[in-house]
Amino acid sequence: MVQTLAAAGELQRDLQRELTYDGLRAAEAKGSKGGRRPAVAADKTDAVRTAYLEGRSIAGLSREHGVSRGAIRTAVADLMPDHTATTEDAPAPELPVALDMPGKVADFLRASDLEPAERAALDQGVVVRRGQGYTLRVTAIPAAHRRLLALCQPLDGTASVPAQRKARREYENRVTTLVPPGP
């Protein structure tokens, strides 16, 4: 009986959520914009921005227009010195990603000839003990992970030990699932 009531309540919540989203999408299609209206009216925004560019203080503008300093900051946000404009053409900077590299792969890469950036990423990696072996938690940008993966290609050859091939495949799976594809 309780389970039936819980299922009915869950169904009602799902239906309510679905109807709410349908209403929001219909309002958006009509041109309505959700959310709170800006405190600085659209016809006053140009005057506020011009006054700010002329050197007026945010506090003075807020007193003059009868709104909070936060509302003025919102109106002139793209004009403020700490604002960094993002263009759609510019690629987003790559953020470092921490991945666990199997110890057999790390040992192979340490013995090979690496670029300074890859060498630094390996040297700064944190060793995590796993049973008899270990993994190296490497924090680097995705491009560095992809280069490291490319450098350990010889581990797929027939001359390598099966455990090394398996370790390389594990690292490849981690890189392909957690690191977005690069240019």
N, C-alpha and C positions, 0 to 999 in steps of 0.2 A: 504494500500500500504506500509506504513512504517513498519507495523507489519510483513508483508511478507518479506521485506528486512532484518529485524532484525532476523527473523527465519532462513533465508538463511545464514546470517552471523554466527549465532550460530551453524548451521549445519556444515559450513565450518571449524570453529574453532575446533569442536569436531572431525571431520574427520582428521584434521591436527594433533591434539594431539594423536589420535589413531595411525596414521602412524608413528609419532615420537617414541612412545613407542614400536611399532613393530620393528622399526629399531634398537633401543637400545637393545631390547631383542635378536635380531638376531646377533648383534655384540658381545654381551656377550656370546652367545652360541658358537661363533667362537673363543672365547678366548680373544677378545679385552677388554681392561679395559678402562672405560671412565675417564674423568677428566684430570687434568694437571699432567705432568710427575714430579716426585720428582726432586728437584734441585740437590741433591746429587745422583750421578749415582749409580746404584746397585753394580757395581764393586768397588766403593770407600766406600760404606757404612760400610763394615767390617773393613776397615782401620780407618775410623772415630770412629767407636764404640770402637775399641781396644785402640786408642789414648785417647779417653775420659775416659776409664777405667784405663788407666795409669796415669791419673791426668791432662791431658791437658785441658785448659780452652775452653769454647765454643767460646769465641771471637777469641782466637788464631786459633782454627780449622777453623772458618769461614774465617779468613784472608788467611790461608794456601790454602784452597780449592776454594776460590773466590766465596763464596755463603753467604747468610745472616745468622745471628745467629739463626733465626727462622728455617731455613732449617736444621741446625745442630741439633737444639732441636728436630725437627721432627725425624731425623735419630736415635737419642739416647733417645727418649721419654721413652721407657720402662726401661732404665737404670738410669733415674733421681730419686733422693731420694723421691720426692713427688708423684711418680707414684705408684699406688696400683694395683697390678696384680689381675685380677678377673679370677677365675677358673670357668669352666662350671659346676663343681660339687657343688660348694658352692652356697647356696641359696642367693638371693638378700635380703638385709635387708628390713624389713617392714617399710614403711613410715607412719607417722600418717595421719589419715583420719578424717575430721570433719563431723559429722553427727548430724542432729537434732533429739533429742529423745523427744517424747511427754512427757508432764509434768506428766501424770498419771503413765507412766512407770518409770520416774525418781523418783517420790515419793515412788513407790513400792520398787525400788532398794535401795533407801536411808535407808529404814526401814529394809532391809535384811542384812544378814551377808556377807560382801564382802572381797575380798583379798585387800591388801594395794594398789596395782596398780589400780584396778577398783575403789576403794574409792577415790584415788587421781584424777582419770579421771573425776569422778562425781563432786568432789569438785572444780575442775578447770574449769568446764563447764560454759558457758556463758548463762544467762537466756535471752530468747527472748520472749517478750510479744506477744501473739496472741489472740486478742479479750478478752474473759473472762479467757482463760487458758494461758498456756505458753509452750514453748519448751526449752529444754536445749541443747545447741550446744556443743557436747562433741568431743574433739579432742584426739584421742588415736590410737594406732596401731590396725590393723584389728583383730588380735587375741583377744584383749581386748573387742572390739565391739561384737565379736562372743560369748565370755564368758558372757558378760552382757546380751546378748539376751538369752543365755541358762538359766541364772539365773531368768529371768522373765517368764519362762514357766508356772508357776502356774496361770498366768493371763489368760490362755486359758481355765482353768477349769470352770465348771458350777457355782462354788461358787463366781466367780468374776462378777463384774458389766459389762454390755455390752460395756460401754464406755472404760473400761480398756482392754477388749479383742480387741476392734478396735484399740486402741492406740498401743498395742503390735504388732498387725498385721502390722500397719504402720511402726513401727520401724524395724520389720522383713523384710519388703519389702525394706527399705532403706539399711539395712545391706547386704541383698543378692544381690541387684543391684549395690551398690557402693563399696562394700568390696570384693576383690577377694577371692575365696575359699582357705582355709588354709590346711596345711598338716593334 
